[in-house]
Amino acid sequence: MAGIEILNHDVLIEIFSYLNIHERVHMGLVCKKWHDVVEIMMRSIHRMRCRVNDYRKYGRLVRLDCGALDVWSDDTTHLEKILEKFASNLNKIKIEDSIRSDAPCFNFKLLNKCTKLNYARLECFHDRLLEQFLEFLPTDNLEYLSINYNRKRGDYRWRHHCLLKTVLEKSRKLNSLDLKIWKNFELPPTEGMKNLKTLFLNFEELPHQQHFDTTNLQNLEKLIIICSRFSDVSITELMRNCRKLHTVKFRSENILPETALNEMISLPNLRHLHLRTIENSYESWHKFSNLESIEISQPEPFSSTRDQIISFIRRSINLKTYYFNHGSYAKGTEFNKLFHQIASDMVQNRNIFS
């Protein structure tokens, strides 16, 4: 072990990233310099996957001022021990539950002790865990909230909607919300979203084409919507009311309505655009002259000609990256060749993704 003392901390940290928790602990015990590196890494580590036995034996080496904790467990009772030890110092937590049926009730009241929490992420499969997470989640310092509720066969419960509404209303500092819900869940209320800057809605199957209130989203800068069908009226209102948007990703089975497209074109700060398709393509998308990146995942035959594409590239002086996915593989190959030809003639020093 003597040879390791001559290595600098940067090298040791690089080596550290390749070791599992058993090896990290062992090295920290037998080498003082390595022990210092272990402490450095444990303070800044963002992802730590630990089993029950690992925690019981080596948990003492995870410093109490550790700011982030990522817990993976087949046994929800294991999470209680983790939270009891680190709750008062945690500012970031991710809970990933792999149990696909109703699990024993977990004492999420311990979450109330996580008063410094500003980042919370939950991935779960069953109703009770989601319900308790929303009920006891501290909101005073919460800035980022992500929920991946992946129970395709689960029944929607109105209580979930009400609890989420309460969390959003209390989270005065919340600036990023990420919701991925697979089935039978209402769109979130927006009363508590006045400070929100990033909104990601991934709803695989909405019960119906719901209206989404946009009156409290004036400060939104980044919007991502992926769902089966999204209300034409709602997407138009989003583009009309959220004038600070610089990034828009909209993928839905229904085509973006002309009214929403016109509002989108007029957004003063729009720089990044990702759409599934655009009808009357040249008449519409050639008006986006200030874009830095554009992606059109269009399954239908692309109607624009070579001259129209060249015209769009000429007008888009800030364009750095673009991707157009044509329908069939063969036609798509020809289409990508066309882009390479245009790039070689006109777009030097730009990244082409095709």
Beta strands, then each sheet from edge to edge (+ up, - down):
strand 1: 68-73
strand 2: 92-97
strand 3: 119-124
strand 4: 144-149
strand 5: 176-181
strand 6: 198-203
strand 7: 222-227
strand 8: 247-252
strand 9: 272-275
strand 10: 293-297
strand 11: 321-325
strand 12: 351-352
sheet 1: 1+ 2+ 3+ 4+ 5+ 6+ 7+ 8+ 9+ 10+ 11+ 12+
end
